[in-house]
Amino acid sequence: MSNLKSHFLSLALLLLASCLLLPCLATTPRKLALVQPQPLVLKYHNGPLLKGNLTVNLIWYGKFTPIQRSIIVDFIHSLSSPAPTSQPSVSSWWQTTGAYTGGPCTITLGKQFLDQTYSLGKFLTPSQLLVLSSKLPHRNAINVVLTSADVAPDRFCMSTCGAHGFGLAGKHKKIKFVYAWVGNPEKQCPGQCSWPFHQPIYGPQTPPLVAPNEDVGVDGMIMNLATVLAGAVTNPFDTGYFQGPVDAGLEAVSSCTGIYGSGSYPGYPGKVLVDSTTGASFNAYGTRDRKYLLPAMWDPKTSACKTLV
Ligand SMILES: *[C@@H]1O[C@H](CO)[C@@H](O)[C@H](O)[C@H]1NC(C)=O
């Protein structure tokens, strides 16, 4: 199962490293060259990607308010929204997945399933997440399990903010289906999984950004959902695009950890847009005038992390 472990660890390392680096930058700026990252290349492992028309089904596990659900539902609707939105848009962000081999991938929202009674308890093993993801049809779909702030899926907040993977279905267990999960980190680890909307646990304590939908947990979920969805379509079966070990590889978005706008550096998310009324930071418009903050995505055309602003 590919996961956000690398996202999480590299963010921690990035922020940790910045503690050591920043003091010397002021006096010896030329040393910056020493920390220039290598050109980033995600290797293509020749397997299938998810392309064409794809459905995202949502399994809500635990308690979410209608407002929280609408923030996430509107985000899914925004990914391939045919309606024109202000630029930069969520759909222009998603279009970069179409630059990976095989053409574009169009997302529509499919079915939703609500489990508000915690039918499997508040601690979830990987196989329980798989069971939950199977509550809805998985043909040509990514089934996403969204867990509320009081649920602790395996390794959530210890090494991961969310994950994607695949299971096997059918009589002969030959049909692969793709699933993902993302947890609401608000109560358990906002500094890790909702940064930059919350103080980081490591590194320079820059003031947190104001979350665009006024929900530190759910706005964090959007960033992590964006990360796992882009990872799922570009590396659905661990044979697509990634760099590094198969179980902890850097993928489309997890390879761009901590980058949200131009000029970012460890501990600083980069220059993003600010809503003059609310002070909220964002970099993408969605449907119904929604605003979201989305992480950078590796662009195969330039071999670099691409930011919207
Ligand atoms: C996706 O769906 C649209 C609208 O239903 C259709 O026009 C298009 O041909 C489909 N694309 C693929 C690749 O199946």
The ligand as a Tripos MOL2 file, in Angstrom:
@<TRIPOS>MOLECULE
LIG
   14    14     1     0     0
SMALL
NO_CHARGES

@<TRIPOS>ATOM
      1 C1        -16.3500   10.0770  -20.6620 C.3       1 LIG1
      2 O1        -17.6940   10.4820  -20.5430 O.3       1 LIG1
      3 C2        -18.0750   11.4490  -21.4840 C.3       1 LIG1
      4 C3        -19.4650   11.9290  -21.1360 C.3       1 LIG1
      5 O2        -20.3030   10.8700  -20.7530 O.3       1 LIG1
      6 C4        -17.9760   10.8410  -22.8880 C.3       1 LIG1
      7 O3        -18.3480   11.7930  -23.8550 O.3       1 LIG1
      8 C5        -16.5420   10.4080  -23.1140 C.3       1 LIG1
      9 O4        -16.4180    9.7550  -24.3720 O.3       1 LIG1
     10 C6        -16.0640    9.4790  -22.0250 C.3       1 LIG1
     11 N1        -14.6180    9.2810  -22.1780 N.am      1 LIG1
     12 C7        -14.0560    8.0840  -22.1360 C.2       1 LIG1
     13 C8        -12.5820    8.0540  -22.3130 C.3       1 LIG1
     14 O5        -14.6900    7.0550  -21.9700 O.2       1 LIG1
@<TRIPOS>BOND
     1     1     2 1
     2     1    10 1
     3     2     3 1
     4     3     4 1
     5     3     6 1
     6     4     5 1
     7     6     7 1
     8     6     8 1
     9     8     9 1
    10     8    10 1
    11    10    11 1
    12    11    12 1
    13    12    13 1
    14    12    14 2
@<TRIPOS>SUBSTRUCTURE
     1 LIG1         1 GROUP 0 **** ****
